[in-house]
C-alpha cells in the first residue's frame, strides 16, 4: 500500500510540474501575442496615415488633370488664341489702350 501511495504522490508532483510548465508556456504565448498586436496596431496607424496622404495626392493630381484637359479643349478656341496673343505676343484688340507701369522693369 505504501508503494501505491508513493506512485500517486509522484503522479501528483509530475502533474503539478507539468501544469506549471503549461501555465508558463501559455503565459509566454499570451505575452507574445499582446506585443505582436500592439506592434501591428502601430503599423496599421502608420499605414492609414500614408493612405490618407496618398489619397490627397491623387485628388490634387485629378484636379490638375481636369485643368489640363480644360486647357486642351479651349486651345483651339478664339478665346484661347486671344489669351495667348496677349500674353506672349503683347497684342491688343482694336481700341484698347495699353498702360505700362514705369516702376516695373522687364
CNS distance restraints for C-alpha pairs under 8 A (distance, minus, plus):
assign (resid   1 and name CA) (resid   5 and name CA) 6.44 0.50 0.50
assign (resid   2 and name CA) (resid   6 and name CA) 6.33 0.50 0.50
assign (resid   3 and name CA) (resid   7 and name CA) 6.28 0.50 0.50
assign (resid   4 and name CA) (resid   8 and name CA) 6.24 0.50 0.50
assign (resid   5 and name CA) (resid   9 and name CA) 6.09 0.50 0.50
assign (resid   6 and name CA) (resid  10 and name CA) 6.03 0.50 0.50
assign (resid   7 and name CA) (resid  11 and name CA) 6.18 0.50 0.50
assign (resid   8 and name CA) (resid  12 and name CA) 6.27 0.50 0.50
assign (resid   9 and name CA) (resid  13 and name CA) 6.18 0.50 0.50
assign (resid  10 and name CA) (resid  14 and name CA) 6.08 0.50 0.50
assign (resid  11 and name CA) (resid  15 and name CA) 5.88 0.50 0.50
assign (resid  12 and name CA) (resid  16 and name CA) 6.02 0.50 0.50
assign (resid  13 and name CA) (resid  17 and name CA) 6.14 0.50 0.50
assign (resid  14 and name CA) (resid  18 and name CA) 6.01 0.50 0.50
assign (resid  15 and name CA) (resid  19 and name CA) 5.85 0.50 0.50
assign (resid  16 and name CA) (resid  20 and name CA) 6.08 0.50 0.50
assign (resid  17 and name CA) (resid  21 and name CA) 6.13 0.50 0.50
assign (resid  18 and name CA) (resid  22 and name CA) 5.99 0.50 0.50
assign (resid  19 and name CA) (resid  23 and name CA) 6.15 0.50 0.50
assign (resid  20 and name CA) (resid  24 and name CA) 6.20 0.50 0.50
assign (resid  21 and name CA) (resid  25 and name CA) 6.22 0.50 0.50
assign (resid  22 and name CA) (resid  26 and name CA) 6.16 0.50 0.50
assign (resid  23 and name CA) (resid  27 and name CA) 6.01 0.50 0.50
assign (resid  24 and name CA) (resid  28 and name CA) 6.09 0.50 0.50
assign (resid  25 and name CA) (resid  29 and name CA) 6.17 0.50 0.50
assign (resid  26 and name CA) (resid  30 and name CA) 6.09 0.50 0.50
assign (resid  27 and name CA) (resid  31 and name CA) 6.20 0.50 0.50
assign (resid  28 and name CA) (resid  32 and name CA) 6.15 0.50 0.50
assign (resid  29 and name CA) (resid  33 and name CA) 6.10 0.50 0.50
assign (resid  30 and name CA) (resid  34 and name CA) 6.15 0.50 0.50
assign (resid  31 and name CA) (resid  35 and name CA) 6.19 0.50 0.50
assign (resid  32 and name CA) (resid  36 and name CA) 6.10 0.50 0.50
assign (resid  33 and name CA) (resid  37 and name CA) 6.11 0.50 0.50
assign (resid  34 and name CA) (resid  38 and name CA) 6.30 0.50 0.50
assign (resid  35 and name CA) (resid  39 and name CA) 6.28 0.50 0.50
assign (resid  36 and name CA) (resid  40 and name CA) 6.10 0.50 0.50
assign (resid  37 and name CA) (resid  41 and name CA) 6.08 0.50 0.50
assign (resid  38 and name CA) (resid  42 and name CA) 6.39 0.50 0.50
assign (resid  39 and name CA) (resid  43 and name CA) 6.30 0.50 0.50
assign (resid  40 and name CA) (resid  44 and name CA) 6.03 0.50 0.50
assign (resid  41 and name CA) (resid  45 and name CA) 6.21 0.50 0.50
assign (resid  42 and name CA) (resid  46 and name CA) 6.31 0.50 0.50
assign (resid  43 and name CA) (resid  47 and name CA) 6.14 0.50 0.50
assign (resid  44 and name CA) (resid  48 and name CA) 6.09 0.50 0.50
assign (resid  45 and name CA) (resid  49 and name CA) 6.39 0.50 0.50
assign (resid  46 and name CA) (resid  50 and name CA) 6.42 0.50 0.50
assign (resid  47 and name CA) (resid  51 and name CA) 6.14 0.50 0.50
assign (resid  48 and name CA) (resid  52 and name CA) 6.18 0.50 0.50
assign (resid  49 and name CA) (resid  53 and name CA) 6.26 0.50 0.50
assign (resid  50 and name CA) (resid  54 and name CA) 6.13 0.50 0.50
assign (resid  51 and name CA) (resid  55 and name CA) 6.05 0.50 0.50
assign (resid  52 and name CA) (resid  56 and name CA) 6.36 0.50 0.50
assign (resid  53 and name CA) (resid  57 and name CA) 6.37 0.50 0.50
assign (resid  54 and name CA) (resid  58 and name CA) 6.15 0.50 0.50
assign (resid  55 and name CA) (resid  59 and name CA) 6.19 0.50 0.50
assign (resid  56 and name CA) (resid  60 and name CA) 6.21 0.50 0.50
assign (resid  57 and name CA) (resid  61 and name CA) 6.13 0.50 0.50
assign (resid  58 and name CA) (resid  62 and name CA) 6.09 0.50 0.50
assign (resid  59 and name CA) (resid  63 and name CA) 6.29 0.50 0.50
assign (resid  60 and name CA) (resid  64 and name CA) 6.25 0.50 0.50
assign (resid  61 and name CA) (resid  65 and name CA) 6.03 0.50 0.50
assign (resid  62 and name CA) (resid  66 and name CA) 6.17 0.50 0.50
assign (resid  63 and name CA) (resid  67 and name CA) 6.35 0.50 0.50
assign (resid  64 and name CA) (resid  68 and name CA) 6.25 0.50 0.50
assign (resid  65 and name CA) (resid  69 and name CA) 6.13 0.50 0.50
assign (resid  66 and name CA) (resid  70 and name CA) 6.14 0.50 0.50
assign (resid  67 and name CA) (resid  71 and name CA) 6.19 0.50 0.50
assign (resid  68 and name CA) (resid  72 and name CA) 6.15 0.50 0.50
assign (resid  69 and name CA) (resid  73 and name CA) 6.21 0.50 0.50
assign (resid  70 and name CA) (resid  74 and name CA) 6.24 0.50 0.50
assign (resid  71 and name CA) (resid  75 and name CA) 5.91 0.50 0.50
assign (resid  72 and name CA) (resid  76 and name CA) 7.99 0.50 0.50
assign (resid  74 and name CA) (resid  79 and name CA) 7.60 0.50 0.50
assign (resid  74 and name CA) (resid  80 and name CA) 5.93 0.50 0.50
assign (resid  75 and name CA) (resid  80 and name CA) 5.41 0.50 0.50
assign (resid  75 and name CA) (resid  81 and name CA) 7.16 0.50 0.50
assign (resid  76 and name CA) (resid  80 and name CA) 6.52 0.50 0.50
assign (resid  76 and name CA) (resid  81 and name CA) 6.85 0.50 0.50
assign (resid  77 and name CA) (resid  81 and name CA) 6.38 0.50 0.50
assign (resid  78 and name CA) (resid  82 and name CA) 6.15 0.50 0.50
assign (resid  79 and name CA) (resid  83 and name CA) 6.19 0.50 0.50
assign (resid  80 and name CA) (resid  84 and name CA) 6.22 0.50 0.50
assign (resid  81 and name CA) (resid  85 and name CA) 6.08 0.50 0.50
assign (resid  82 and name CA) (resid  86 and name CA) 6.11 0.50 0.50
assign (resid  83 and name CA) (resid  87 and name CA) 6.17 0.50 0.50
assign (resid  84 and name CA) (resid  88 and name CA) 5.74 0.50 0.50
assign (resid  84 and name CA) (resid  89 and name CA) 7.41 0.50 0.50
assign (resid  85 and name CA) (resid  89 and name CA) 5.03 0.50 0.50
assign (resid  85 and name CA) (resid  90 and name CA) 6.37 0.50 0.50
assign (resid  85 and name CA) (resid  91 and name CA) 5.58 0.50 0.50
assign (resid  85 and name CA) (resid  92 and name CA) 7.98 0.50 0.50
assign (resid  86 and name CA) (resid  90 and name CA) 4.67 0.50 0.50
assign (resid  86 and name CA) (resid  91 and name CA) 4.80 0.50 0.50
assign (resid  86 and name CA) (resid  92 and name CA) 6.26 0.50 0.50
assign (resid  87 and name CA) (resid  91 and name CA) 7.87 0.50 0.50
assign (resid  92 and name CA) (resid  96 and name CA) 6.40 0.50 0.50
assign (resid  92 and name CA) (resid  98 and name CA) 7.99 0.50 0.50
